[in-house]
Amino acid sequence: MAVENKPKPKPRIVPDVLISGPRLDMDALRTMARNEPAAFAAKVQGLIDGGMRWSDVRDLKHLYRSLRDVEIEVLVNDAGDQRAVMASAFPLLSGGLTVAGLNDAYDAIPTIGQELVSELEDPKVSTTLAAVHTLDVGKDRVNESEDFPEIGASEEKYTIGQKRNGRRLSITMEAIEENDVPGISEKVNALGEIASDFVEEQTLSRVCDLHGSASSPAEPYVMHRNSAAASLYSSTANTPSARTPSGTRVTNNALADVTNLDAARTVLAAMKNERGKRIAIPISRCKLLVPDVLAGTAGQILRSEMVSGVVNEVSAWGPRGDYRPRLLSSPKMDDLSTSAWYLGWFEKQFVRKWKLRMEYMTLTGDTESKLRSRIAAQFRVAWNCEIGARDHVYVVQCLSGTTAPTATNVP
């Protein structure tokens, strides 16, 4: 039975303050913050869940004066644990509005990176994944009374590192005094877009092994196998290993018609396990990754029921064919190469490790920052992720010529 290739959701930005509750009329905020501080946080989150955003704030100065001195007890994520702390009602409300706006902006940016990886959370700086491949003695019959042979195991270890990143923004007293809600909204939107762009660009760069498989390979490599960095894509036979007898790269294979897809599939079909036997890689589970400039061509090939130029021959790659890879494309791929394309079971091969998920934190300005710079509240989004290969036999790179893509100003 065919497995449906469904889109996967993007990772979300998580607030450090955990609050939830019902809706509340905006006019009741001040009274509730002063008279019912215990219920304030929950009801504010209810407003935000119901659609309240920074654009709904009409008088920022009045809101700040009403809430700045009200202390609210909230739960805070702290190194994986939760603890209760007292926080000013203003950064609590403004923080909730900010994280909601961040997620809105983050989700509004279309991405495909999450479709190309398996997600993994691991707090370690360096993560080692052991790919255990079964070794057999090659005996195809065990006679009566004869001992059954015991199999062995050969371990290939793949290592994934880390890459720490993040941004912050501040609400100044000047912004409050000038009621600069539009300016705050613009910063929030920019922060969400920046976070989305950085993770997407890093993911695509690694999946394409732009640096490690370049003509002059260099870090960051997507594949660190048995403690050594190695190029993932190569047109040389038995490279990266004897499990890739035809290599992992097809040269002089520009995407134009089904023959080019067939050439890539032929290389995938030659991939082997540790016993030297071919691996069954279902094309229906595979994805066709192309730059935006080739999206039209790829779509036309996959939508064509018949083979072009051949009488009455149904295309194996078309709607009625057996090969139905899911098409993925992004303009960001064009920054890496406008001609290189990829076919394979991506999430079987690539892991996106999160040492720190998209994390959001709020800080009240009633600290040294207010004394030094008149900052009323500060917000930070941080993340730490890296993408690594945990195998090398599931994805093929195709080039229009023989020259590998060149890394230029990419993460």
C-alpha positions as CSV (number, residue, x, y, z in Angstrom):
1,M,0.0,0.0,0.0
2,A,1.4,3.4,-1.0
3,V,2.2,5.8,1.9
4,E,0.8,9.3,1.4
5,N,3.5,12.0,1.3
6,K,1.9,14.7,3.4
7,P,3.4,18.1,4.2
8,K,5.0,18.5,7.6
9,P,4.4,21.4,9.9
10,K,7.2,23.9,10.7
11,P,8.7,24.0,14.2
12,R,7.1,26.6,16.4
13,I,8.5,29.4,18.6
14,V,7.9,28.5,22.2
15,P,7.5,31.2,24.9
16,D,9.3,30.9,28.2
17,V,6.2,31.9,30.1
18,L,3.4,29.3,30.1
19,I,-0.1,30.7,30.3
20,S,-3.5,29.7,29.1
21,G,-7.1,30.6,29.7
22,P,-10.4,32.1,28.4
23,R,-11.1,35.3,26.5
24,L,-11.3,38.7,28.2
25,D,-12.6,42.1,27.1
26,M,-9.7,44.5,26.5
27,D,-11.3,47.2,28.8
28,A,-11.0,44.8,31.8
29,L,-7.2,44.4,31.6
30,R,-6.3,47.1,34.0
31,T,-8.9,46.2,36.6
32,M,-8.1,42.5,36.5
33,A,-4.4,43.0,36.7
34,R,-4.8,45.0,39.9
35,N,-7.7,43.0,41.5
36,E,-7.2,39.5,40.2
37,P,-3.5,39.1,39.4
38,A,-3.6,35.3,39.7
39,A,-6.2,35.1,36.8
40,F,-4.6,37.8,34.7
41,A,-2.0,35.7,32.9
42,A,-4.5,33.0,31.9
43,K,-7.0,35.5,30.6
44,V,-4.5,37.5,28.7
45,Q,-3.4,34.3,26.9
46,G,-7.0,33.7,26.1
47,L,-7.2,37.1,24.4
48,I,-4.1,36.3,22.4
49,D,-5.3,32.8,21.4
50,G,-8.5,34.6,20.3
51,G,-6.6,36.8,17.9
52,M,-5.4,39.9,19.9
53,R,-2.2,41.3,18.5
54,W,-0.1,44.5,18.8
55,S,-2.2,46.2,16.2
56,D,-5.2,46.0,18.7
57,V,-3.3,48.2,21.2
58,R,-4.6,51.8,20.9
59,D,-2.8,53.5,23.8
60,L,0.5,52.0,24.5
61,K,1.5,54.6,27.1
62,H,-1.7,54.1,29.1
63,L,-1.3,50.4,28.9
64,Y,2.3,50.6,30.2
65,R,1.3,52.8,33.1
66,S,-1.6,50.6,34.1
67,L,0.4,47.4,34.2
68,R,4.0,48.1,34.9
69,D,3.7,47.9,38.7
70,V,1.4,44.9,38.9
71,E,3.2,41.7,39.9
72,I,1.9,38.4,38.4
73,E,3.0,34.9,39.3
74,V,3.8,32.8,36.2
75,L,5.5,29.6,35.3
76,V,8.8,29.9,33.5
77,N,10.8,27.3,31.5
78,D,14.3,27.1,33.1
79,A,16.7,24.5,31.7
80,G,14.0,22.1,31.0
81,D,12.2,22.6,34.4
82,Q,9.4,24.9,35.3
83,R,9.5,27.3,38.2
84,A,7.2,30.0,39.5
85,V,8.4,33.6,39.4
86,M,6.9,37.1,39.8
87,A,6.8,39.2,36.7
88,S,5.4,42.6,35.8
89,A,2.1,42.5,34.0
90,F,3.4,44.7,31.2
91,P,6.1,42.5,29.8
92,L,3.8,39.5,30.4
93,L,1.2,41.0,28.1
94,S,3.6,42.6,25.6
95,G,5.6,39.3,25.5
96,G,2.5,37.3,24.7
97,L,1.6,39.7,21.9
98,T,5.1,39.5,20.6
99,V,5.4,35.7,20.5
100,A,2.0,35.5,18.8
101,G,3.2,38.0,16.2
102,L,6.5,36.2,15.8
103,N,4.7,32.9,15.1
104,D,2.4,34.7,12.6
105,A,5.3,36.1,10.7
106,Y,7.3,32.8,11.0
107,D,4.4,30.8,9.7
108,A,3.7,33.2,6.9
109,I,7.1,32.5,5.3
110,P,6.8,29.3,3.1
111,T,9.5,26.8,3.8
112,I,10.3,23.3,2.6
113,G,13.2,22.4,5.0
114,Q,10.9,20.5,7.4
115,E,10.0,18.2,4.5
116,L,13.6,17.1,3.9
117,V,14.7,16.1,7.4
118,S,13.7,14.0,10.4
119,E,13.6,16.2,13.5
120,L,15.7,15.3,16.6
121,E,16.0,17.1,19.9
122,D,19.3,16.5,21.8
123,P,20.9,18.9,24.3
124,K,24.5,17.7,23.5
125,V,27.0,19.8,21.6
126,S,27.9,16.8,19.5
127,T,25.4,14.0,18.7
128,T,26.5,10.6,17.5
129,L,24.0,8.4,15.5
130,A,25.0,4.8,15.0
131,A,23.8,3.4,11.8
132,V,23.8,-0.4,12.4
133,H,23.8,-2.4,9.2
134,T,23.2,-6.1,9.4
135,L,26.0,-8.4,8.3
136,D,25.2,-11.9,7.1
137,V,27.4,-14.9,6.5
138,G,25.9,-15.4,3.0
139,K,24.5,-18.9,3.8
140,D,21.2,-19.5,2.0
141,R,20.4,-22.9,3.6
142,V,20.7,-24.4,7.1
143,N,20.5,-28.1,7.1
144,E,18.7,-30.2,9.7
145,S,20.5,-30.5,13.1
146,E,23.0,-27.8,11.9
147,D,23.5,-24.7,14.1
148,F,21.9,-21.5,12.8
149,P,24.7,-19.1,12.0
150,E,24.9,-15.9,14.0
151,I,24.9,-12.6,12.3
152,G,27.2,-9.8,13.1
153,A,26.8,-6.0,13.0
154,S,29.0,-3.3,11.5
155,E,28.6,0.2,12.9
156,E,28.9,3.4,10.9
157,K,28.8,6.4,13.2
158,Y,27.5,9.7,12.0
159,T,28.1,12.9,14.0
160,I,26.0,16.1,14.1
161,G,27.3,19.3,15.7
162,Q,25.5,22.5,16.6
163,K,25.0,26.0,15.3
164,R,23.8,28.7,17.8
165,N,21.8,31.7,16.6
166,G,19.2,34.2,17.7
167,R,18.0,37.8,17.7
168,R,16.5,40.2,20.2
169,L,14.4,43.4,20.1
170,S,13.5,46.0,22.7
171,I,10.6,48.3,23.5
172,T,12.0,51.6,24.5
173,M,10.3,54.2,26.7
174,E,10.4,56.5,23.6
175,A,8.3,54.0,21.7
176,I,5.8,53.9,24.6
177,E,5.7,57.7,24.9
178,E,5.2,58.1,21.2
179,N,2.7,55.2,21.0
180,D,4.8,53.6,18.3
181,V,2.7,50.4,17.9
182,P,3.4,50.2,14.1
183,G,7.1,50.3,14.7
184,I,6.9,47.5,17.3
185,S,4.8,45.4,15.0
186,E,7.3,45.8,12.2
187,K,10.2,44.7,14.4
188,V,8.2,41.6,15.6
189,N,7.4,40.7,12.0
190,A,11.1,41.1,11.0
191,L,12.2,38.9,13.9
192,G,9.9,36.1,12.9
193,E,11.0,36.3,9.3
194,I,14.7,36.4,10.2
195,A,14.3,33.2,12.3
196,S,12.4,31.4,9.6
197,D,14.9,32.4,6.8
198,F,18.0,31.4,8.8
199,V,16.8,27.9,9.6
200,E,15.5,27.4,6.0
201,E,18.7,28.5,4.4
202,Q,20.8,26.5,6.7
203,T,18.7,23.4,6.1
204,L,18.7,23.6,2.3
205,S,22.5,24.4,2.2
206,R,23.2,21.2,4.3
207,V,20.9,18.9,2.4
208,C,22.6,20.0,-0.8
209,D,26.0,19.7,1.0
210,L,26.9,22.9,-0.7
211,H,30.3,23.3,1.0
212,G,31.3,19.7,1.6
213,S,30.5,18.5,-2.0
214,A,31.9,21.6,-3.8
215,S,34.7,21.4,-6.2
216,S,37.0,22.4,-3.3
217,P,35.3,20.7,-0.4
218,A,35.4,22.5,3.0
219,E,33.4,22.7,6.3
220,P,30.6,22.7,7.0
221,Y,30.2,19.2,5.6
222,V,26.7,17.7,6.1
223,M,28.3,14.2,6.6
224,H,30.8,13.4,9.4
225,R,31.2,9.6,9.1
226,N,33.3,7.6,11.6
227,S,34.8,10.8,13.0
228,A,35.8,12.1,9.6
229,A,34.2,14.8,7.4
230,A,33.5,13.5,3.9
231,S,31.7,14.8,0.7
232,L,28.2,13.4,0.4
233,Y,27.8,13.8,-3.3
234,S,30.3,12.2,-5.7
235,S,30.2,10.9,-9.3
236,T,33.1,8.5,-8.6
237,A,32.1,4.8,-8.3
238,N,32.2,3.4,-4.8
239,T,32.3,6.9,-3.3
240,P,31.5,7.8,-0.5
241,S,31.7,4.0,0.1
242,A,31.3,0.6,-1.5
243,R,27.6,0.8,-0.7
244,T,27.3,3.5,-3.5
245,P,28.7,1.6,-6.5
246,S,27.5,4.3,-9.0
247,G,28.4,7.1,-6.7
248,T,25.8,9.6,-5.4
249,R,26.0,12.2,-8.2
250,V,24.9,12.1,-11.8
251,T,26.7,14.5,-14.1
252,N,25.5,15.9,-17.4
253,N,21.9,15.2,-16.4
254,A,20.0,18.4,-16.6
255,L,16.3,18.1,-15.8
256,A,14.4,18.1,-19.1
257,D,12.3,14.9,-19.4
258,V,11.6,11.5,-17.9
259,T,15.0,10.1,-19.1
260,N,16.8,12.4,-16.6
261,L,14.6,11.1,-13.8
262,D,15.3,7.6,-14.9
263,A,19.0,8.2,-14.8
264,A,18.7,9.4,-11.2
265,R,16.5,6.4,-10.3
266,T,19.0,4.0,-11.8
267,V,21.7,5.3,-9.4
268,L,19.3,5.0,-6.4
269,A,18.4,1.5,-7.4
270,A,22.1,0.5,-7.4
271,M,22.6,1.5,-3.7
272,K,23.5,-1.4,-1.4
273,N,23.4,-2.5,2.2
274,E,26.3,-3.9,4.2
275,R,25.6,-7.4,2.7
276,G,26.2,-6.0,-0.8
277,K,22.5,-6.4,-1.6
278,R,20.5,-3.7,-3.3
279,I,18.3,-1.5,-1.1
280,A,14.6,-1.2,-2.0
281,I,14.0,2.6,-2.0
282,P,10.4,3.3,-2.8
283,I,10.1,6.2,-5.3
284,S,6.6,6.9,-3.9
285,R,8.4,7.9,-0.6
286,C,10.9,10.0,-2.4
287,K,10.9,13.7,-3.1
288,L,12.1,15.6,-6.1
289,L,13.9,18.8,-5.0
290,V,14.5,21.4,-7.6
291,P,15.3,25.2,-7.8
292,D,12.4,27.5,-8.6
293,V,13.7,27.9,-12.1
294,L,13.1,24.2,-12.8
295,A,9.8,23.9,-10.9
296,G,7.8,24.4,-14.1
297,T,9.7,21.7,-16.0
298,A,9.5,19.3,-13.1
299,G,5.8,19.9,-12.6
300,Q,5.1,19.3,-16.3
301,I,7.0,16.0,-16.3
302,L,5.1,14.7,-13.2
303,R,1.7,15.8,-14.6
304,S,2.2,14.4,-18.1
305,E,0.4,11.1,-18.5
306,M,2.2,10.0,-21.6
307,V,5.9,10.0,-22.6
308,S,6.6,12.9,-24.9
309,G,7.6,11.8,-28.4
310,V,6.6,8.2,-27.9
311,V,3.3,6.9,-29.2
312,N,0.9,5.4,-26.6
313,E,3.5,5.0,-23.9
314,V,2.2,5.8,-20.4
315,S,4.8,7.8,-18.3
316,A,6.0,5.9,-15.2
317,W,6.5,9.3,-13.6
318,G,3.1,10.7,-14.5
319,P,-0.3,10.6,-12.7
320,R,-0.9,7.0,-13.9
321,G,2.6,5.8,-13.4
322,D,4.2,3.9,-10.5
323,Y,6.8,6.6,-9.7
324,R,5.2,9.5,-8.0
325,P,7.8,11.5,-6.1
326,R,6.6,14.6,-4.3
327,L,7.8,17.9,-5.9
328,L,9.5,20.4,-3.6
329,S,10.9,23.7,-4.8
330,S,12.0,27.0,-3.3
331,P,13.5,30.2,-4.7
332,K,16.1,29.8,-2.0
333,M,17.4,26.8,-3.9
334,D,18.3,29.1,-6.8
335,D,20.8,30.8,-4.5
336,L,22.6,27.5,-4.2
337,S,22.3,26.5,-7.9
338,T,19.8,27.1,-10.7
339,S,20.5,23.7,-12.4
340,A,21.3,21.1,-9.7
341,W,18.4,19.0,-8.6
342,Y,17.9,16.1,-6.2
343,L,15.9,12.9,-5.9
344,G,15.7,10.7,-2.9
345,W,14.2,9.7,0.4
346,F,15.5,12.8,2.2
347,E,14.1,12.3,5.7
348,K,15.6,8.8,5.8
349,Q,19.0,10.3,5.2
350,F,19.0,13.8,6.9
351,V,18.5,14.7,10.5
352,R,17.9,18.3,11.8
353,K,19.1,18.3,15.4
354,W,17.8,20.9,17.8
355,K,20.0,21.5,20.7
356,L,17.7,24.4,21.5
357,R,14.3,24.7,19.9
358,M,13.0,28.1,18.8
359,E,12.8,29.7,22.2
360,Y,11.3,33.0,23.1
361,M,12.1,35.0,26.3
362,T,10.7,38.2,27.9
363,L,12.6,40.5,30.2
364,T,11.1,43.4,32.1
365,G,12.8,46.7,31.7
366,D,12.8,47.6,35.4
367,T,16.5,46.6,35.5
368,E,19.8,48.1,34.6
369,S,18.7,48.3,30.9
370,K,16.1,50.8,31.8
371,L,18.6,52.9,33.7
372,R,21.2,52.8,30.9
373,S,19.0,52.9,27.8
374,R,15.4,53.6,28.9
375,I,14.3,50.1,27.7
376,A,10.9,49.1,29.0
377,A,10.9,45.5,27.9
378,Q,13.2,43.1,25.9
379,F,12.4,40.0,23.9
380,R,14.7,37.4,22.5
381,V,14.3,34.5,20.1
382,A,17.1,31.9,20.1
383,W,17.7,28.6,18.5
384,N,20.5,26.1,18.1
385,C,20.2,23.5,15.3
386,E,22.4,21.7,12.8
387,I,21.6,19.3,10.0
388,G,23.6,16.2,9.4
389,A,23.5,13.0,7.3
390,R,22.9,9.7,9.0
391,D,23.5,7.7,5.9
392,H,24.6,8.3,2.3
393,V,22.6,6.0,0.0
394,Y,19.2,7.6,-0.1
395,V,19.6,10.8,-2.1
396,V,21.1,11.5,-5.5
397,Q,22.4,14.8,-6.8
398,C,22.1,15.6,-10.5
399,L,24.1,18.3,-12.3
400,S,23.5,19.8,-15.7
401,G,27.2,19.5,-16.4
402,T,30.2,18.3,-14.4
403,T,30.9,21.3,-12.1
404,A,29.5,21.2,-8.6
405,P,27.6,24.2,-7.1
406,T,29.7,26.8,-5.5
407,A,29.1,28.1,-2.0
408,T,28.7,31.9,-1.9
409,N,27.4,33.8,1.1
410,V,25.3,30.8,2.3
411,P,25.1,29.4,5.9
